[in-house]
Amino acid sequence: MLEEETDQTYENVLAEIQSFELPIEATLRSVYDDQPNAHKKFMEKLDACIRNHDKEIEKMCNFHHQGFVDAITELLKVRTDAEKLKVQVTDTNRRFQDAGKEVIVYTEDIIRCRIQQRNITTVVEKLQLCLPVLEMYSKLKEQMSAKRYYAALKTMEQLENVYFPWVSQYRFCQLMIENLPKLREDIKEISMSDLKDFLESIRKHSDKIGETAMKQAQHQKTFNVSLQKKNKMKFGKNMYINRDRIPEERGETVLKHSLKEEDENEEEVLTVQDLVDFSPVYRCLHIYSVLGDEETFENYYRKQRKKQARLVLQPQSNMHETVDGYRRYFTQIVGFFVVEDHILHVTQGLVTRAYTDELWNMALSKIIAVLRAHSSYCTDPDLVLELKNLIVIFADTLQGYGFPVNRLFDLLFEIRDQYNETLLKKWAGVFRDIFEEDNYSPIPIVNEEEYKIVITRFPFQDPDLEKQSFPKKFPMSQSVPHIYIQVKEFIYASLKFSESLHRSSTEIDDMLRKSTNLLLTRTLSSCLLNLIRKPHIGLTELVQIIINTTHLEQACKYLEDFITNITNISQETVHTTRLYGLSTFKDARHAAEGEIYTKLNQKIDEFVQLADYDWTMSEPDGRASGYLMDLINFLRSIFQVFTHLPGKVAQTACMSACQHLSTSLMQMLLDSELKQISMGAVQQFNLDVIQCELFASSEPVPGFQGDTLQLAFIDLRQLLDLFMVWDWSTYLADYGQPASKYLRVNPNTALTLLEKMKDTSKKNNIFAQFRKNDRDKQKLIETVVKQLRSLVNADPILDLFVWFGSS
């Protein structure tokens, strides 16, 4: 089987050799490389093949031999004719040679002309080959002159890749090739110069770009905001809560104003492409891309833009003084990043999202630090509100371009606290002005129109007052409705800052209530306390202040309803903050009450200082002192004013006044500078105390039970009774007993007064030692003094009581 395959292979090789279609080397190599004995076997096959061919040739020759013989015979026959023909041809050739000599001359001329024509054709062909190169080079020069540098670079590429290979053998081509690198460098320098001019231009016009972008963002929000306000106006229209509602006129004015602004903004707004020619950037980028130096261009562009970013982020030192300073700062930053966003989307790789995010994070940290520092200098709430609106527009604009702005809204919450502080300072001045302008008297009403005006401004309800005929008076003074209106204005002002912060109604409600609580508990409370402590505020004014705070306290529930009406958040919500007006006005009222007690005591002291007793008089005048009667008349008039106060306040003031008067009179008797007192002076003093007791018993303020008010003078009464009756035996015998008639008389007090009377008796009775009665009386006084001293020295608790009393 193997031998059959080998024979077949050799036959195929021989067939290939005979075909002459393949190189014989490869065919023979395939034979010799097959197996070791291939040469011998192949030669045998080759010899056999040759023998076969020889046999075939021999057969063919035998077959054609007769025809060959016949052909030779025919050739021999034509031999003679061929010789004749040769002679004729030779003769004819000679004659042709002679006749063609002239033709040869003309032919040479024709050949020469043909050569010239061919040379001319060759020159034309070469010129035609060079002309496109020269035309392209001329086009290159024109493009350079026309500053079409990108097209010039493309032309250079065509010259190098297409045209120069055609004419590279010519010297002018070499000169052109040598000139192209210089042209490329010139193009790089010129395009870089254009880029620098572009960067300088956008740095100067970034505020205009930013202003346009912010207008576009604001325009996109206007319509939605207008619809929201319109819906709110419809929902809140004619919604009254105890004569308190959101003013429809205010809302309609805001809506009309916003719609008017929207109509104005409907005019065509320029885009950033309209304001900035970005062709230098595209051109420079394309040029550097073509030149293979794109990375250098990208690095240079990013480096320069980072420098510009630092300059843009650097604020002016007086930026916080006006809103224009903040607006210019924001517009420049927006313009910068709008340009970067445009470059990001229209170029491939010049700036990347990671690069812009890094740049924005750096800028955002700087912006927040700048705003936090400069906003701290703002003391005008209107300027802070303008700043907030600018930050919101700034954030919305950049958020529309894909930049994260959550940190800006977090900053707004810090600025909101500062805004509230500036509002509180502003309203502190407003409250002070209201208090300064108030006359602290009930509001007089002469007709129905004035009555409606007051109840429209302040939620007051009193059926008894409504039934009274005109003229009549509201119990509160004019400051109460003014304060109530200003609190509502404060709520509106606080609400303005909460707008556009993307917060829920619940959060806005909580912010309004907290800021209003700060207004009530800190600002208004402080203004009230300062007002109460002012020296020129008298008792009548303090009484009116207490009445005012009572009505303001009652109005707090209407303020809560007012906030609920604005935010549509029910007061029954779990997390709803309550207003602290109750404690605020209660504290102010307590302070006013304390100031009433203090001023009333001061007034009593002023009257007491007018006392001019003759402590050595022998007989009393028979009537009370003038200063005391004036004081009692003053107290009667004051307590009549107290009828509008709560009962306990009037009773406490009356009791405090009587106690202070009693204490002042007692201190007058015990004054260390008073060295002697006569019995006549004691009797005169007793008349004054009797008037005090009569005043107390006349019930100057209703509500006292029995002789409660008279007890304020009980210490004086018992002391004076002791000296008037001269009942020392009873006093000394009953001392310390609960049922003692002179239980309230302190031994030290009695001792002090008795010593002053003893000295008077000695000086006024020079001859007392010659009269038995006077001598006995003097001995009695000395005996009582000794016993009183023993009581004082023997009772440490009494000493402590005396020490407290003197303090």
C-alpha positions, 0 to 999 in steps of 0.5 A: 500500500505504501509503495502505491502511494509513493508511486503515485507521488512520483507520478504527480511530481513528474506531471508538475515538471512537465507542466512548467507551471511551478518552479522546478526547485520546489518540486525537486526539493519535495522529492528529496526531502520526502525519504532517504531512498527517494533519489534512486526511486525517482531516477528510476521513475524518471528513466521510465518516463523518458523511455516512454516519451522516446517511444512516443517520439519515435512513433510520431516520427514514423508517422510523419516521415513520408510527409517530411520526405515530400516536403524536402522534395518540394523545397528542391523544386522551388530552389531555382525560383528562390534564387531568381527571387533573391536577385530581384529582391537585391535589385529592388533593395538597391533601387529603394536605397537610392530612392530613400536617401532624401526620405532619410534626411526628412525622416531625421528632421522629423525625428529631431522634431519629435524629440523636441516635442517629447521634451516639451511634453515632458516639461509640461508634464513636470510643470503640471506636476509642480503647479499643484504644489506651488498652488497649495503653497501659495494657498498656505501663504494666503491662509497664514495671512488670513489667520486661518491657522487650522486650515493652514496646518491641514494644508501643510499636512496635504503638502507633506503627505500628498504633494511633496513626494511628487516633486521631492527631487527639486530644490524648491521643494526642499526649501518649502519642506525646511520652511514648514516647521518654522510656520508651525512654530509661528502658528503655535505662538500666534494661537497661544497669543489669541488664547491669552487674549481670550482668557483676558477677555473672559476674565473681564467679562465674567461678571456679564456672563454670570449676570446673564446666566443668573437671569436665565436661571431666575427666569426659569423659576419665575413662572413656577414661583408665580403660580405657587404664590397665586395658589397661596393667595387663592387658598388664603383669600378671605380666610379670617381667624379672629379678625386676623388674616394675611393681607390680600393686598400684600399678596396681590402686589407681590404676585403682580410684581412677579408677573410683571418681572416675568413679562419683562424677562420674556424678552430674548436672553443672550446665551453664553455663546452670544456673549463670548467668542470661543473660537480662539479656544477651539482654534488653539485646541485644534492647532495643538491637536494637529501639532501633537502637543495637546497635553501642553495646551491642556496644562497651560489652559488649566493652570491659567484658569486656576489662577483666574479662579483664585482672582475671581474668588478674592473678594473686595474688602468693602464687599459687605457694605452694599448688595452690589458688592455681593452681586459682582462677586457672585456674577464673576464666579458664575461667569467663570464656571459657566465658561468652564461648563461650556468648555467641558461640553464642547471640547474633548478632554480640554477640561474633565468633569473631575477637573471641574469638580475639584475646581468647584470644591476648592471654590465652594470652600473659599466662597463659604469662608468669604460669605461667612466672614463678610456676612458677619459685618452686615447689620442691615436685615435688608442687606442680609435678605438681599444676600440670601436672595443672591445666594439662592439665585447663585446656587440655583444657577450653578445647580442647573449646570450640574454643580453640587450646592448643598453646602450653600444651603447649609450656609444659608441656615447660618446666615438665617440666624444672623438675619434673625439677629439683625431683625431683632436689633432692628425691631428693638429700635422699632419697639423703643420708638413705639414706647417713646412715642406712647402717651401711656393712656387708654386709647380714646374713641369718638366714633365707630370708624375709629373703633373699627380701625383699632379692632382691625389692627389689634384683636380686641374683644370686650362685649361691655366696651362694645355696648358703651356709647361713644366716646369711650376708651380702650383699656390699652394704650396706643403702643399695644396695636403698634407692637402687635402689628410690628410683631406680624411685620417681623413674622413677614420679614422672617418669612421672606428669608425662608422662601426659596430655601427648598424647605417643607412647610413644617420646617418653615413653620418651626423657623417662624415660631422660633424666631418669633419666640426670640422676638418676644422673649428676648427683644420685646422683653428686654425693651419692656424691662428697660422701659420699666426701669427708666427713671422718667416712667412714673406710677401711672405709666407703670400701671398702663404698662401692666395693662398693656402686657396683659392684652399683649399676652392675650393676643399671643394666641392670635399670633399663633393663628396668624402663623398657622394661616401662613404655613398651613401647619396645624397647631395640634401637630406634635412638633409644633413650637408654641409661642412663649408670650405668656411667660414674656409678658408675665415676667415684664408684668412682674417687673413692672409690679416690682417697679411700682412698689419701688417707685411708690416707696421712693415717692413715700420717701420723698414725702417723708423727707419733707417732714419737719418735726419739732422734737422738743415741742412741749405741746402738739399742734392738734392736727396731723402734719402737712407732709403726711396729709399730702402723702395720704392724698397722693396715695389715695389718687394713686390707688384710684389709678390702680383700679384697672390693675388686677386685684392682687397687684393693687392690694400688694402695692397698697400693703407695700406702701403702708408697710414702707410708710410705717417702717419710714416713720419708725426709722424716723423715731429711731434715727441715730442723729435724733438725740432727744424727743419730747412728750409733745413731739411723741403726741404730735407723731401719734396724730400722724400715725392716727391719720395713717391708720384712718387711711388704712381703715378707709380701704383705699384698695378694695379686697382687704379683709377686716383690719389687714391693712391697719396691721401695717402700722401695728408696731408703731401703734403699740409703741406709741400707746406704750409711751402715751399711756406710760404703761411700763409695768404692764409691758415689763410684766407681760413681756414674752407672753403671746397675749401681751398688749405690747407684743410688737414692741421690741425692747431695744426700740423702746429702750432707744426711744426712752433714752431720747426722752430721758435726755430731754427730761433732764435738759428741760427740767433743771429744777427737777431735783427740787420737785418730788414728782419730777424726781420720781418720774426721772427715777422711774425712767431710769429704772425702766431703762435698766430693766430694758437693758437687762432684757436686751442683754439677756435675750440673744435671739432678740439681739439677732432680731435687732441686728436684722431690723437695723440691716 
